[in-house]
């Protein structure tokens, strides 16, 4: 019995050795082409308890565009407005079906669909989707506008444009915080529900930042009482304090050359509209900022190494 047992052991060892030498099976996951898209909620008369859901319904994928409140939640830190819910998020490229629902805990409201349409996204490109106008119709009926963001490199400057989501034309003036608003507007008579051209200007600084004066077109009085301060951003820097050895990449904003930023002007909420904020802050026009183009990782003229 011993020789037979020995042969069995050797046989089993050979099988195990062969199994151990077999190359591991490699499963290749295809790279899904994606575009970047952000949604702006400028509908002043309709909302769920938590705003609107912008959802792609043709494919199952993670959705980052739900619970988008009216005016996309203007946030201010130390007097500087930020745009935490107005960022580009990835979505699979191609012909995509998108639906817009009320976001609410009540099923009867959560199933209300404001819009159902198809849009085309090209891989590697950025898009802004703006829902503006009144969902209840009338002369200012709700519309969805898709903008493909092709922002020219401003080089050593920064680029700024105005997105006017109100129904009336506006004049916008930019100036440094140490000065006053000029007599002539930088962007004159920007029509309601439209997007202006970009204007380039030198970057601001942490000590002196840009402010923006917003008025109804041709008017002397301010449309927004306090001139908002532009989105600052932050230059690249080294946590070790070593010149040229940068490990923190720049944040887009008006302090950082190569950035592009939008000033978004929002309308007031419609008085008495259900589930749309009715506080004093929302009963007057407001403004916020969003970045449209990131600056290069390395400032111009510098030899940078990210570690």
Secondary structure, DSSP 8 states (H G I E B T S, - for coil): -HHHHHHHHHHHHHHHHHHHHS-----------EEEEEEEEE-SS--BTTBEEEEE-SS-------SB-GGG--EEETTEEE-TT---EEEE-EEEEEEEEE--SSHHHHT-EEEEEEEEE-TT-EEEEEEESBTT-STTB-EEEEEE------TTEEEEEEEE-SSS-EEEEEEETTS---SS-SEEEE-TTEE---EEEE---SSS-EEEEEEETT-SSBSSSS-EE----B--B-TT--TT---B--B-STTSTT-EEEEEEE----TT-TTS--SGGGGS-EEEEEEEE---SS-TT------
